[in-house]
């Protein structure tokens, strides 16, 4: 419950990406949209990126002038100047439109984002960030002042400037939206929202009205970084997030609603409460026959739950839940095999346990798959299937070894060795 919020008073956090501040026309459009909303009585906090390609310009100038020997601490001080310039321009422009505003700089006592000292890719110290945002930023918002805060930037406990790495401005926005108990976080970008494909790659992609964050992180894993996966780990389930395009100049424009939240910790679970089985289909050119793949998948769907699928040129493995219809399912799969020249035979392995390793830190932990495999190997537990997809690892072991495997994998995940 929002204890400090005035009854029926709307509160939002708005983050403007660099592309939406790339020139004076876009800046004016952004500022006008914020001022218009503020004059309705909405409480607003604004997060801004550096204007346009400012960060890239600063980075190349710093690197080239130092022959690449610049210390990361010094580089962060330089790169932070992009955002630190933006907040001054936006705050001044808001004042010019008759709105009470002030910028919040990393060296100000009110600064909320406190990080570790991993320069160029710093990690926010969340409890401290939430506490400082409530103590220092929330009173400004409640008093009708619009704080303009530098995204991408942090400060260590001993007052050294850091940068948060890829997706840093979104990270700041997610943290402040939760801390301020905002009704909504609005991310203003150069796209109509989250799209069905990258507009830089596909012509005329479709805007998605809404998307779950667990699905969105899958797009980030594939290289389509609408929002960087590091930032997504800071989205809280209670925070409503909407992505809109800057061109509309309206904070109420339609966009994409991002729902849900990610598990921030790596963990393993038994993904299916009952045993599973694997069906291996062999032949020649299996992967080049869409009809075979379709028929096999539909056959499974009609009789059981398809848990996973592995495919290469000459074979296909279907991981399926075991049930009372398993005998009939296997007969039906066999019929499909006999009806196609690409498929020759099948084999079945029963009584498998389906384990799922998940967590948004998965893709940021090099060597994790090897660590898990080694932990099982040295304890004589065989892996009968392993797949990685969208911040998860799917693993199949013997059903009667499931508890031992769960404990071994969980211990491997807690191993904090660095590569």
Wavefront OBJ file of the C-alpha trace (Angstrom):
o trace
v 0.000 0.000 0.000
v 1.265 3.494 -0.812
v 1.397 4.972 2.680
v 2.837 8.375 1.702
v 0.892 8.963 -1.471
v -1.960 11.441 -1.555
v -5.289 9.789 -2.248
v -5.990 9.454 -5.988
v -2.802 11.343 -6.878
v -1.133 9.732 -9.868
v 2.634 9.168 -9.662
v 4.843 8.161 -12.587
v 8.486 7.724 -13.444
v 9.444 8.637 -17.007
v 12.698 7.606 -18.640
v 13.874 9.186 -21.893
v 16.377 7.241 -23.963
v 19.168 8.930 -25.854
v 17.362 8.748 -29.197
v 14.397 10.653 -27.772
v 16.752 13.492 -26.756
v 18.906 13.501 -29.896
v 18.192 17.115 -30.972
v 16.477 20.273 -29.770
v 13.143 19.317 -31.376
v 13.023 15.977 -29.562
v 14.089 17.567 -26.291
v 11.320 20.163 -26.632
v 8.806 17.412 -27.392
v 9.916 15.442 -24.326
v 9.825 18.419 -22.009
v 6.432 19.559 -23.293
v 4.968 16.090 -22.694
v 6.250 16.064 -19.108
v 5.070 19.620 -18.423
v 1.608 18.826 -19.818
v 1.276 15.811 -17.530
v 2.606 17.712 -14.504
v 0.008 20.455 -14.962
v -2.678 17.767 -14.537
v -1.392 17.257 -10.996
v 0.586 14.079 -11.726
v 3.644 13.538 -9.556
v 6.619 12.846 -11.826
v 10.261 11.800 -11.601
v 12.297 11.912 -14.814
v 15.289 9.739 -15.726
v 17.372 10.779 -18.746
v 20.072 9.224 -20.880
v 22.805 11.175 -22.625
v 21.581 13.033 -25.709
v 21.807 11.066 -28.948
v 25.239 9.515 -29.474
v 26.968 11.629 -26.803
v 28.202 8.610 -24.828
v 29.762 7.047 -27.935
v 31.454 10.342 -28.788
v 32.867 10.705 -25.285
v 34.009 7.078 -25.240
v 35.930 7.265 -28.516
v 37.458 10.629 -27.661
v 38.661 9.345 -24.275
v 40.002 6.060 -25.637
v 41.738 7.528 -28.662
v 43.352 10.358 -26.720
v 44.832 7.948 -24.167
v 45.937 5.191 -26.547
v 43.462 2.851 -24.869
v 45.231 3.047 -21.489
v 42.529 4.983 -19.688
v 41.598 3.621 -16.258
v 37.948 2.556 -15.987
v 37.441 4.878 -13.015
v 38.524 7.851 -15.106
v 36.488 6.643 -18.072
v 33.352 6.506 -15.927
v 33.866 10.109 -14.834
v 34.035 11.096 -18.502
v 31.120 8.997 -19.746
v 28.886 10.210 -16.923
v 29.152 13.730 -18.323
v 26.661 12.845 -21.051
v 23.873 12.199 -18.540
v 25.035 14.959 -16.238
v 24.677 17.427 -19.106
v 21.254 16.064 -20.060
v 19.785 16.533 -16.581
v 20.793 20.197 -16.540
v 19.262 20.889 -19.950
v 16.005 19.039 -19.208
v 15.547 20.636 -15.769
v 16.134 24.116 -17.203
v 13.723 23.448 -20.075
v 11.023 22.275 -17.662
v 11.430 25.455 -15.617
v 11.060 27.465 -18.812
v 7.635 25.854 -19.265
v 6.555 26.926 -15.799
v 7.158 23.588 -14.080
v 8.976 23.323 -10.762
v 11.994 21.094 -11.441
v 15.539 20.435 -10.306
v 18.263 18.105 -11.466
v 19.860 15.514 -9.192
v 23.554 14.987 -9.878
v 25.731 12.086 -8.636
v 27.618 14.513 -6.403
v 24.449 15.904 -4.810
v 23.585 14.733 -1.274
v 20.183 13.537 -2.532
v 21.691 11.146 -5.087
v 19.891 7.763 -4.818
v 21.847 5.221 -6.896
v 24.695 3.784 -4.800
v 26.794 1.011 -6.377
v 29.784 -1.230 -5.875
v 33.125 -0.196 -7.387
v 32.987 -2.354 -10.512
v 33.672 0.613 -12.770
v 32.043 0.619 -16.241
v 29.617 -2.147 -15.186
v 28.685 -1.276 -11.616
v 25.942 -3.051 -9.678
v 23.438 -1.063 -7.605
v 23.320 -1.833 -3.881
v 19.565 -2.230 -3.884
v 18.625 -1.762 -0.240
v 20.673 1.428 -0.108
v 19.207 2.685 -3.391
v 15.632 2.099 -2.230
v 16.277 3.749 1.124
v 17.949 6.822 -0.373
v 15.264 7.199 -3.053
v 12.541 7.170 -0.391
v 14.430 9.596 1.845
v 15.716 12.023 -0.789
v 13.734 11.763 -4.022
v 10.230 10.941 -2.773
v 9.864 14.210 -0.762
v 10.667 16.227 -3.898
v 8.051 14.348 -5.910
v 5.427 14.725 -3.194
v 6.134 18.480 -3.018
v 5.376 18.838 -6.725
v 9.024 19.173 -7.782
v 10.091 17.109 -10.796
v 13.523 15.623 -10.079
v 15.538 14.999 -13.241
v 17.976 12.185 -12.510
v 20.906 10.905 -14.548
v 20.385 7.368 -15.772
v 23.324 5.003 -16.445
v 25.238 6.660 -13.586
v 25.958 5.612 -10.021
v 28.134 6.576 -7.078
v 30.138 4.411 -4.712
v 29.856 4.731 -0.946
v 33.101 6.706 -0.983
v 31.690 9.169 -3.577
v 33.341 7.961 -6.786
v 31.273 8.141 -9.973
v 30.449 4.829 -11.676
v 28.500 3.802 -14.758
v 26.062 0.888 -14.808
v 26.918 -0.620 -18.181
v 24.463 -1.678 -20.870
v 20.869 -0.802 -20.061
v 22.006 1.410 -17.196
v 19.342 4.085 -17.618
v 16.602 1.441 -17.621
v 18.155 -0.043 -14.477
v 17.915 3.327 -12.744
v 14.320 3.716 -13.911
v 13.236 0.286 -12.639
v 14.848 0.898 -9.249
v 13.301 4.333 -8.766
v 9.864 3.238 -9.961
v 9.764 0.595 -7.253
v 11.250 2.811 -4.546
v 8.814 5.659 -5.280
v 5.870 3.240 -5.522
v 4.999 4.702 -8.909
v 1.713 3.857 -10.582
v 3.604 3.451 -13.819
v 7.049 3.547 -15.354
v 7.070 4.967 -18.893
v 10.060 4.193 -21.101
v 10.241 6.629 -24.018
v 12.205 5.179 -26.949
v 12.597 5.383 -30.723
v 10.180 2.464 -31.308
v 6.395 2.204 -30.970
v 6.934 -0.261 -28.136
v 8.283 -3.783 -28.009
v 8.099 -5.008 -31.583
v 7.669 -8.451 -33.140
v 11.163 -8.004 -34.632
v 13.996 -5.489 -34.613
v 12.915 -2.580 -36.904
v 16.561 -2.298 -37.985
v 16.395 -5.835 -39.375
v 12.756 -6.387 -40.426
v 10.561 -3.897 -42.302
v 7.216 -3.059 -40.688
v 7.301 -5.256 -37.567
v 4.176 -5.334 -35.416
v 3.873 -3.614 -32.056
v 3.053 -6.034 -29.245
v 0.285 -4.687 -26.957
v 1.842 -6.501 -23.994
v 4.621 -8.951 -23.212
v 5.738 -10.870 -20.131
v 9.216 -10.020 -18.906
v 10.245 -13.692 -19.061
v 9.452 -13.630 -22.787
v 11.154 -10.282 -23.266
v 14.398 -11.548 -21.732
v 14.356 -14.289 -24.365
v 14.503 -11.600 -27.046
v 17.394 -9.985 -25.186
v 19.209 -13.334 -25.101
v 18.844 -13.624 -28.866
v 20.559 -10.296 -29.456
v 17.416 -8.177 -29.978
v 17.938 -5.830 -27.049
v 14.735 -3.797 -26.848
v 15.614 -3.592 -23.154
v 18.887 -5.019 -21.953
v 18.565 -8.193 -19.867
v 20.725 -6.766 -17.071
v 18.157 -4.016 -16.574
v 15.227 -6.445 -16.673
v 16.434 -8.177 -13.522
v 15.526 -4.991 -11.603
v 11.900 -4.901 -12.749
v 9.574 -5.544 -9.848
v 6.295 -7.376 -10.414
v 4.381 -4.537 -8.743
v 5.628 -1.935 -11.237
v 3.530 -1.340 -14.358
v 5.855 -0.583 -17.281
v 4.839 0.914 -20.626
v 7.170 1.443 -23.609
v 6.174 4.255 -26.009
v 7.654 6.187 -28.926
v 8.968 9.723 -28.492
v 7.410 10.963 -31.735
v 3.931 11.162 -30.177
v 4.971 13.749 -27.586
v 2.361 12.295 -25.241
v 3.084 10.264 -22.117
v -0.329 8.585 -22.491
v 0.416 7.225 -25.958
v -0.218 3.571 -26.670
v 2.780 1.292 -26.480
v 3.662 -2.059 -24.995
v 2.861 -3.078 -21.439
v 5.608 -5.190 -19.807
v 4.238 -7.555 -17.181
v 5.723 -9.776 -14.492
v 9.206 -10.039 -13.029
v 12.245 -12.286 -13.235
v 13.761 -14.427 -10.538
v 16.912 -12.592 -9.526
v 18.645 -15.659 -8.104
v 19.875 -18.736 -9.906
v 17.981 -21.804 -8.773
v 16.979 -25.273 -9.904
v 13.578 -26.915 -9.626
v 11.833 -30.119 -10.583
v 9.923 -28.760 -13.568
v 7.546 -31.712 -13.866
v 6.108 -33.485 -10.797
v 5.921 -36.825 -12.596
v 8.458 -38.828 -14.631
v 9.234 -37.954 -18.237
v 10.410 -39.977 -21.213
v 12.573 -39.267 -24.232
v 11.722 -40.437 -27.739
v 14.669 -40.500 -30.117
v 13.753 -40.598 -33.808
v 16.565 -41.346 -36.268
v 16.716 -41.222 -40.033
v 18.227 -39.041 -42.742
v 17.412 -35.415 -43.384
v 14.927 -35.270 -40.518
v 15.547 -31.572 -39.926
v 14.794 -30.809 -43.581
v 11.296 -32.287 -43.421
v 8.869 -29.796 -41.840
v 6.011 -32.257 -42.333
v 7.729 -34.910 -40.212
v 8.499 -32.410 -37.463
v 4.929 -31.120 -37.521
v 3.368 -34.587 -37.379
v 5.589 -35.739 -34.537
v 4.926 -32.573 -32.519
v 1.164 -32.801 -33.093
v 1.153 -36.481 -32.155
v 2.799 -35.672 -28.837
v 0.449 -32.750 -28.238
v -2.580 -35.025 -28.660
v -1.427 -37.467 -25.990
v 1.012 -35.753 -23.586
v 2.917 -32.586 -22.733
v 5.947 -31.767 -24.878
v 8.658 -30.668 -22.435
v 11.495 -30.098 -24.872
v 12.768 -30.858 -28.343
v 16.255 -31.343 -29.773
v 16.849 -31.541 -33.521
v 19.736 -32.090 -35.905
v 20.077 -33.283 -39.486
v 19.643 -37.021 -38.865
v 17.731 -37.214 -35.587
v 15.144 -35.673 -33.328
v 14.590 -36.139 -29.603
v 11.245 -35.377 -28.012
v 11.049 -35.045 -24.227
v 7.536 -35.898 -23.104
v 5.623 -36.254 -19.844
v 4.769 -39.829 -18.908
v 1.101 -40.635 -18.302
v -1.492 -43.371 -18.723
v -1.540 -42.701 -22.487
v 2.212 -43.161 -22.971
v 1.834 -46.598 -24.577
v -0.639 -45.202 -27.125
v 1.589 -42.171 -27.732
v 4.569 -44.374 -28.571
v 2.457 -46.422 -30.977
v 1.295 -43.258 -32.729
v 4.847 -41.880 -32.982
v 5.924 -45.191 -34.471
v 3.180 -44.915 -37.093
v 4.476 -41.477 -38.128
v 7.986 -42.893 -38.464
v 6.839 -45.710 -40.717
v 4.912 -43.288 -42.936
v 7.952 -41.187 -43.887
v 11.114 -42.174 -45.706
v 13.166 -39.614 -43.772
v 12.590 -41.486 -40.504
v 13.829 -45.020 -39.879
v 13.442 -46.021 -36.247
v 12.872 -44.853 -32.685
v 14.111 -45.584 -29.211
v 12.586 -44.709 -25.861
v 14.022 -43.958 -22.438
v 11.532 -43.842 -19.569
v 11.573 -42.605 -15.979
v 13.471 -39.358 -16.487
v 13.351 -36.330 -14.194
v 12.965 -32.904 -15.804
v 15.047 -30.242 -14.012
v 14.975 -26.553 -14.866
v 17.735 -24.091 -13.926
v 16.615 -20.494 -14.214
v 17.421 -16.972 -13.168
v 18.297 -13.773 -14.985
v 21.952 -14.080 -13.954
v 22.272 -17.284 -15.969
v 23.596 -15.688 -19.142
v 26.064 -13.585 -17.135
v 27.758 -16.603 -15.554
v 30.327 -18.027 -17.997
v 31.058 -21.737 -17.611
v 27.897 -22.465 -15.653
v 26.786 -25.343 -17.896
v 30.195 -26.971 -17.525
v 30.112 -26.510 -13.771
v 26.733 -28.230 -13.544
v 27.780 -31.064 -15.856
v 30.985 -31.662 -13.923
v 29.155 -31.778 -10.578
v 26.878 -34.495 -11.935
v 29.702 -36.378 -13.671
v 31.899 -36.771 -10.615
v 28.889 -38.125 -8.731
v 28.115 -40.671 -11.492
v 24.830 -39.069 -12.556
v 24.266 -39.274 -16.295
v 22.649 -36.459 -18.275
v 20.101 -37.719 -20.809
v 19.268 -34.311 -22.241
v 20.506 -30.741 -21.865
v 19.146 -27.612 -23.560
v 19.628 -23.887 -22.986
v 17.018 -21.288 -23.879
v 15.843 -17.849 -22.657
v 17.742 -17.647 -19.384
v 17.138 -21.275 -18.467
v 18.848 -24.649 -18.715
v 16.685 -27.751 -19.172
v 18.180 -30.947 -17.826
v 17.053 -34.594 -17.838
v 18.426 -37.217 -15.442
v 17.147 -40.530 -14.032
v 13.957 -40.149 -12.027
v 15.282 -42.033 -8.990
v 18.342 -39.740 -8.898
v 16.367 -36.500 -9.009
v 16.841 -35.419 -5.369
v 20.569 -36.048 -5.477
v 20.820 -34.215 -8.803
v 18.834 -31.240 -7.472
v 21.183 -30.871 -4.509
v 24.298 -31.186 -6.668
v 23.075 -28.628 -9.199
v 21.981 -26.247 -6.451
v 25.442 -26.415 -4.882
v 27.055 -25.842 -8.263
v 24.937 -22.724 -8.751
v 26.102 -21.373 -5.403
v 29.739 -21.857 -6.295
v 31.104 -18.310 -6.537
v 34.337 -19.149 -8.344
v 35.226 -16.648 -11.053
v 36.422 -17.693 -14.490
l 1 2 3 4 5 6 7 8 9 10 11 12 13 14 15 16 17 18 19 20 21 22 23 24 25 26 27 28 29 30 31 32 33 34 35 36 37 38 39 40 41 42 43 44 45 46 47 48 49 50 51 52 53 54 55 56 57 58 59 60 61 62 63 64 65 66 67 68 69 70 71 72 73 74 75 76 77 78 79 80 81 82 83 84 85 86 87 88 89 90 91 92 93 94 95 96 97 98 99 100 101 102 103 104 105 106 107 108 109 110 111 112 113 114 115 116 117 118 119 120 121 122 123 124 125 126 127 128 129 130 131 132 133 134 135 136 137 138 139 140 141 142 143 144 145 146 147 148 149 150 151 152 153 154 155 156 157 158 159 160 161 162 163 164 165 166 167 168 169 170 171 172 173 174 175 176 177 178 179 180 181 182 183 184 185 186 187 188 189 190 191 192 193 194 195 196 197 198 199 200 201 202 203 204 205 206 207 208 209 210 211 212 213 214 215 216 217 218 219 220 221 222 223 224 225 226 227 228 229 230 231 232 233 234 235 236 237 238 239 240 241 242 243 244 245 246 247 248 249 250 251 252 253 254 255 256 257 258 259 260 261 262 263 264 265 266 267 268 269 270 271 272 273 274 275 276 277 278 279 280 281 282 283 284 285 286 287 288 289 290 291 292 293 294 295 296 297 298 299 300 301 302 303 304 305 306 307 308 309 310 311 312 313 314 315 316 317 318 319 320 321 322 323 324 325 326 327 328 329 330 331 332 333 334 335 336 337 338 339 340 341 342 343 344 345 346 347 348 349 350 351 352 353 354 355 356 357 358 359 360 361 362 363 364 365 366 367 368 369 370 371 372 373 374 375 376 377 378 379 380 381 382 383 384 385 386 387 388 389 390 391 392 393 394 395 396 397 398 399 400 401 402 403 404 405 406 407 408 409 410 411 412 413 414 415 416 417 418 419
